[in-house]
């Protein structure tokens, strides 16, 4: 199983996944409790977030404080090495 990556917005998932199935967004949006979704096709430049099978997983956080932290990290030097 790959590491679970928290994400603040489902619209950011395509940055990390090749050939995204849009039906997965319906699954995420329909749940009261956000599911963890595993994608089999992580983009090569984000392989450090995936397992050896190129699987990458995400969980959309419903917690506003975590969303703020994720957003701050995205625009800080922490992710400078990852060009989105």
Secondary structure, 3 states (H helix, E strand, C coil): CCCEEEECCHHHHHHCECCCCCHHHHHHHHCCCCCEEEECCECHHHHHHCCCCCCEEEEECCCHHHHHHHHHHHCCHHHCCCCC
